[in-house]
Amino acid sequence: MGIMSRGAKAATTMASLERFPLILYKRILRLHYGLPEELRYVGDNYVKDEFRRHKNASPEQALVFLKEWTEYCVCLAKQLSNKGIAKGVVGKDLNPAMLDNFHDEQLRQLLDLKIEAEKPKVS
């Protein structure tokens, strides 16, 4: 007949929601192919680590986590599609007011990421 029952639609929607983190994760890693090799390496490792850390997050934490990574994904996709790499433009500035809301662990991760990103390139 082609018409789904409400129960079937709800089940399909729930299955899609459960797969969303994996779909987002794969999409981000695919986008990283457009980055310079050094950025891709750092970015891939950071994404893998973050998604691993949040695998068992509470629903509230997961919602915030997925919202932030979705924003990152959209921003990076726009930058890569607008030849952002050719212009040397990747990423965006962090709002200093946001730092006041970070936990110690988040600040440490941000510092680790900064240190990794600024390491001299080894040939």
C-alpha positions as CSV (number, residue, x, y, z in Angstrom):
1,M,0.0,0.0,0.0
2,G,2.9,2.4,0.7
3,I,1.5,4.1,3.7
4,M,3.4,3.5,6.9
5,S,1.5,3.2,10.2
6,R,2.3,5.6,13.0
7,G,4.2,2.9,14.8
8,A,6.4,2.1,11.8
9,K,7.1,5.8,11.3
10,A,8.0,6.2,15.0
11,A,10.3,3.1,14.8
12,T,12.0,4.5,11.7
13,T,12.5,7.8,13.3
14,M,14.0,6.3,16.5
15,A,16.3,4.1,14.4
16,S,17.5,7.2,12.5
17,L,18.1,9.1,15.8
18,E,20.1,6.2,17.2
19,R,22.3,6.2,14.1
20,F,22.7,10.0,14.0
21,P,25.9,10.0,16.1
22,L,27.6,7.5,13.8
23,I,26.4,9.3,10.7
24,L,27.7,12.6,12.1
25,Y,31.0,11.0,13.1
26,K,31.6,9.6,9.6
27,R,30.6,12.9,8.0
28,I,33.1,14.8,10.0
29,L,35.9,12.3,9.2
30,R,35.0,12.6,5.5
31,L,35.1,16.4,5.7
32,H,38.6,16.1,7.2
33,Y,39.8,14.7,3.9
34,G,39.6,18.3,2.6
35,L,42.0,19.6,5.3
36,P,45.8,19.8,5.0
37,E,47.5,16.6,6.2
38,E,48.6,17.9,9.6
39,L,45.2,19.4,10.4
40,R,43.5,16.2,9.3
41,Y,45.7,14.1,11.5
42,V,45.0,16.2,14.6
43,G,41.3,16.6,13.7
44,D,40.7,12.9,13.1
45,N,42.4,12.0,16.4
46,Y,40.4,14.6,18.3
47,V,37.1,13.6,16.8
48,K,37.7,9.9,17.5
49,D,38.7,10.6,21.1
50,E,35.7,12.9,21.8
51,F,33.2,10.5,20.3
52,R,34.7,7.7,22.3
53,R,34.6,9.7,25.5
54,H,30.9,10.6,25.0
55,K,29.8,7.1,24.0
56,N,28.0,6.6,27.4
57,A,27.0,10.2,28.0
58,S,23.7,11.1,29.6
59,P,20.9,12.1,27.2
60,E,21.4,15.7,28.3
61,Q,25.1,15.6,27.7
62,A,24.7,13.8,24.4
63,L,22.3,16.4,23.1
64,V,24.7,19.3,23.8
65,F,27.6,17.2,22.4
66,L,25.8,16.4,19.2
67,K,24.6,20.0,18.8
68,E,28.2,21.3,19.0
69,W,29.6,18.7,16.7
70,T,26.8,19.3,14.2
71,E,27.6,23.0,14.2
72,Y,31.3,22.1,13.6
73,C,30.3,19.9,10.7
74,V,28.1,22.5,9.1
75,C,30.8,25.2,9.6
76,L,33.6,23.1,8.1
77,A,31.4,21.9,5.2
78,K,30.7,25.6,4.3
79,Q,34.4,26.6,4.6
80,L,35.5,23.7,2.4
81,S,32.9,24.3,-0.2
82,N,33.8,28.0,-0.3
83,K,37.4,27.2,-1.0
84,G,38.2,28.2,2.5
85,I,41.4,26.2,2.5
86,A,42.7,28.0,-0.6
87,K,42.2,31.3,1.3
88,G,43.9,29.8,4.4
89,V,40.6,30.1,6.3
90,V,39.6,27.1,8.4
91,G,37.7,27.2,11.7
92,K,36.4,30.1,13.6
93,D,37.4,32.2,16.6
94,L,36.3,30.9,20.0
95,N,34.2,33.4,21.9
96,P,36.2,34.3,25.0
97,A,33.0,34.4,27.1
98,M,32.6,30.6,26.4
99,L,35.8,29.9,28.2
100,D,34.2,31.0,31.5
101,N,31.7,28.1,31.1
102,F,34.3,25.4,30.4
103,H,35.1,22.8,33.0
104,D,38.8,22.2,33.9
105,E,38.8,19.0,31.7
106,Q,37.6,21.0,28.7
107,L,40.2,23.7,29.3
108,R,42.9,21.0,29.4
109,Q,41.7,19.5,26.2
110,L,41.6,22.9,24.5
111,L,45.2,23.5,25.7
112,D,46.3,20.0,24.5
113,L,44.7,20.7,21.1
114,K,46.4,24.1,20.8
115,I,49.8,22.5,21.7
116,E,49.3,19.7,19.1
117,A,48.2,22.2,16.4
118,E,51.3,24.4,17.0
119,K,53.9,21.6,17.0
120,P,56.5,22.2,14.3
121,K,56.0,20.1,11.2
122,V,58.3,17.1,11.1
123,S,59.5,16.3,7.6
